[in-house]
Amino acid sequence: MIRQRGIAVFGVLFGGVLVVVVSILLVKLVPAYIEYGVVKKVVNEVAKESIGIAKTNDSVRKTFDKYLSVNGIEQKTITSDDLTLDNRGMNGVDIRFSYLKKVSFSDSVYLGIIFSGESDKH
């Protein structure tokens, strides 16, 4: 009797479903992480811009909102209200942020990711 080798139909279907699920996750999640990278870059630019200039917290928040709109980040994703500012006068501003990004998979199913970070130390 010859022993058969290979993958059964069930194995092929399971593998196909697995590939589809992972692909959908990647397609939905990668833009959220790209957006986080842009927000992190904006936070660092705003913090770097404040070095050597005594800025008020309100002016830092307005600058942050302007940078977000220039970079195409939606105001419902993160706003200047999500920032925690530590104003050090002429030494600049330390900025921390945290926000919730909801990634929708269907009408009633979504994944919530909490992104947080802080400006680089200058």
N, C-alpha and C positions, 0 to 999 in steps of 0.2 A: 504494500500500500504506500502511495506517495503522499508525503505530508505537504499540505498546501501552505504557502507563505503569502503574505501580503496584508493589505488593510481591508477590513470589511466595509460594507456600505455605511454602517453605523459610524465607524471611525472617520470616514470621509465627511459625513454630514456634521459630526461633532466638531471636527477641525474647521470646516467651513463656517459654522456658526461662531466659533471662537474668533476666527479672523474678522468676521463682520462686526462682532461686538467690540473688539479692540480697535478696529478702524473707526467706528462711530465715536468711541471715547476719545480717541486722538483728535478727530476732526472737531469735536466740541470743546476739548480742553486746551488745545494748543493756543488758540486765540486769547484765552484768559491769561495764560502765562506770558504771552507776548505783550499783552496790555500791562501786566504787572511790571515787566521790564521797562516799558515806557514811563510808567508812573515813577518807578525808582530813579530813572534818568532825570525826570522833571524835578523830583525832590532834590537830587544832588545839584542840579543847575541852579535852582532857587536858593539853596543853602550857600553855594559858592558865590552867587551874585551878591549875597548880603554881607560878605566879608569886607571890612573896611568902611562900611556905610552903616550908620545907626538907623536901622529900619524898625518901624513899629510892626506889631503882629498883624495889624489890619493890612498894611502894605504888603507884607509877605504873603498873606492869604490871597490878596488881589493878584499879585504876580503869579502865584501858583495856579489860580483859575485861568489866567491868560495863557500860561504855558500849556495847560491841559487842552484848552480850546484850539490852540495852534497845532497840537499833536493829535487832535481828533479823538480825544478820550471823552466819553459821554459824562455829563454832569451827574447822571443818576448812578454811575459806577462809584466814583469817589468825588468828594467835594472838599473845599478848604475846611469844612467843619470836621472832617475826619483827621485833621492834622493836630498833633500836639507840639507846640512850639516852646523852645527854651531859648529865649532871647539873651544873647551874651554881649549886647551892645556892639561895639566896634569889631569884636571878634566873630561876628556873624550870628547865625541862628542854627541851632540843632533842631531838626525836624524828624518827628516820628509819625507814622501813619498806620492805620489799620482799617480795612474795609472788607465787606462781605460781597463776593461775586457769585451770583446765582447763574448756573449754566443749565439751560432748559433742554430736556430730552424729549418731552412731549408736553401736552397741556397741563398735566397734573404731576409730572415727574421732573424734578430738578436736583442738581447737586450744588450745595453751598460750599464755597471755598473761602476761607478767611486768609486774606493776604495782609502781611504786616512787614514793616521795615523801618529803616531810619536812614538819615543822610550820612554820608561818609564823613569821618572826622577830618577837618582841614587844619 
